[in-house]
Amino acid sequence: PVGSKPVLQVATANLNFDTADFSALVGWLASGNAPDVVFLQEFTGQAQQALQSPELAQRYPHRVEAPQPDQFGLAILSRYPLSDVQKVEPADMQATLRLRATVIWAGDTPVRLSAIHPMPPLNAVYAQLRDQALVEEAQHLSQAGGLALMAGDFNTTPWARGLFAIDAQLRRANGVAGSWPNAFGWLSVLPLDHVLASGGWKLVGSGHGPDLGSDHRPVVVRLVAR
């Protein structure tokens, strides 16, 4: 806690679709530095199986898991109860899955969550759909007010139009240090992985998680309610 206020530690990590060794991920989530809520992208059936150990099941008893045989599977793992779970299926082949839930934190405080991993901007259509998805999720979270978080590999940088469009509803909680590509576990160029927070939060700290063997580095933030 910070003073008398509890801290919520949130992380997002793109696991890389080609990853077969999840020992670093399991070790991190079993450690004393593990986040309270973790958003996972490129979540496959193999990744889901790796996280089924009794220790991790006890540490993260509340989960929304949507593994897929492609790069767009998602999961949310939480130490705290989850409710209002919703899997937003893609409308067509150009869209991607989204997850929504509410975590009951600090006793009885609801925090609305959105997990998202839009298509990379390989062309103008994908870039437009990515920005549209970000706007739709930001609007969804802002409708009910209160505390909210959106996280994932957004396939966009902080200086792109997509994040500027939702700045009035959600602000980036992590810094501008790169998260992709992961070079040697410490050097990255582009900040593509983000945790966005509603105005009811105060940032305590942010940084990177450990090297998970992916081409992305995990992003970790620590927040308190204002």
N, C-alpha and C positions, 0 to 999 in steps of 0.2 A: 504493500500500500504506500501511497504518497500522502503523508500526513494522515488524515483519517479517511481518505478516499481510496477505494479499491482500484487497482489497475487491471485493465483488460489488455492482454498481450495477443496480438493478431498477426498471423503470417500468411503469405501466399507463396506457392511454389509450383512452377511448371516442372513436372517430373521427367519430361522427354519421352515420347512414345516408344523410342527404341531402347529405353532402359530395361535391363533384365536383373540388375543387382540393386535391391532396395535396402541393403543393410545399413547404409548411411542414413537413410530416411527413418528407418525403424530405430536406430540408435538415437537420433535427434529427438524423435517424439517420445522416447522412453527416458530422456535425460531431464535434469532439473531445469534446463533452459527451454523446455518445450513450450510452445504457445498454448494459450487457452482455447483459441479457435484457429483452425488452419484451413485455408482454401487450397485445393489441389487441382491442377489442370493436367491434361494429357493422361488422365486417370484410366488405366486399363484394368482388365480382369486380373492380370498378374499383380498389379499394384494393390488391388483390393485384397487378394489372397495374402500378400506379404504383411498386411496390416491387421490380420486376424488373430495375432497372438493373444493369450490371456492377459498379458501385462498391458498391451495397448487397448484391448477391449475394456479393461477396467479404467484406464486413464482417459479414454475417449469413448464413453458409453453412448454418446448421442451423435448420430451420423446421418448424413444424406449422401448416398453414394449412387453415382450413375456412370459405371464403367462403360467404355465403348471400344470397339475394335479399330478405332481411328484416333486422330490427334485431339478429339474434342470431348472426351469423357471428363467429368467433373466430380468433385466430392467436397463436402464440408464436414470436418471433424470438430467436435466440441466437448469440452469438459462439462458444460452446462446444458440444461434441457433445451431441446429444439421443438418448436411448434410451427403451425401454419406452413408446413413444408409444401413446396410446389416445384414441379419439374416443368419448365416451359420448353416444350418440344419445338424444334426448328420448323418454321413455316414452309421451307423449301430447301433444296440442296445447297443454296448459297448462304443459309443462315446456320447458326449453331445453337446447341443446347444452353439453357440458363437454369440456375438453381436459385430458389428463394426460400427463406426460412426466417423464423424469429427465435433468437436465443434469449432465454430468461436469465439475466445476469445480476449479480450483486443482490441476491434475494428475490426481488420481484420486478426488476427493471427490464422491460422488453427492448431488445435491439434488433432491428430489422436488417437482414442480410441479403445480399445478391452476389452470386458467383457467376462470372462471365469470362468467356474466352472466344472473342470474335475471330473471324477469318483474318489472316494477314492481308495487307493492302496490295495484293498482287496485281490488281487493276482498279480502275476508277469505281466499278460497281462494288467490289469488295470493300473499298475504303468508305464508300457511302453507307453500306450496310453496317460496317463497324461503328461508324459515328452514330447512326440511327439507333443501334442496339444500346450504346452508352446513354443516349438521351432517354430512351424508353425506360431503362432501369433506374436512372436518376429520378425520373418523374414518378415511377412506381414507389420508390423509397420516400420521396418527399410528400406524397399524398397524405400519409397518415401522420406526418410530423414525428417528433421524438428523435431518439437516437437511431442512426443507421450507418451501415458500412457496405461498401461495394469493393470487391477485390478480384484480382486475377491477372492473367497475362492479357493486356488490352491490345497488344500489337500496335501501340502508338506511343509516342513520346509526350512528355509534359508540355511541349511547345506546339503541339498539333491542334488543329481546329476542333477535333472531337472532344478533347478535355476542356478547352475554353468554353464550349457550348454548355457545359453542365457546371461551370464554376460557381454559379449562384446557388446551386443545391448541394454540391459535394466538393470538398477540397482534398487535395492529395495530402496524406499524412506522412508518407515516406519522402525522403530527400531525392535529389536528382542524381545520385550516384548510379552508375550503370548496373544493369542486372543481366544483360545479354550482349554478346555471347560470353559464356563463362570460360575464361582463360586462366588455367592454373589455379582455380579456386579463389582468386582474389582480384582479378582484373577483368572488367567489363566496360563496354562502351555506351550502349544505349539503355536508358531506363524504360523498359517495356512492361515491367511488372509493377502493379500499383495497389495501394490500399487507399480508398477514398472514404472520407468521414463527413458526416453531417455537422452542422454548426454547433451541436450540443457537446462536442468533444473538445478536450484540451490535450495536446500532444505532450507526452513525457519524454519520448525518445524514439529513434528509428535507426535501422541498420540492416545488415544482411545476416541471414542464417548461415549454417555451415554448407560446405560443398557437398551436394547430394549426388554428384556424378552426372548431373544433367547439363544441358547447354544453357540453362538459366540458373541464376543464383536466387535463393529465397529472399524475400523481403519481409522484415519484421518491424512492427510498430507497437508502442506501448501508449495507452490512452487512459484518461480519466474523464468522467463526466463533469462538465462545468458546474 
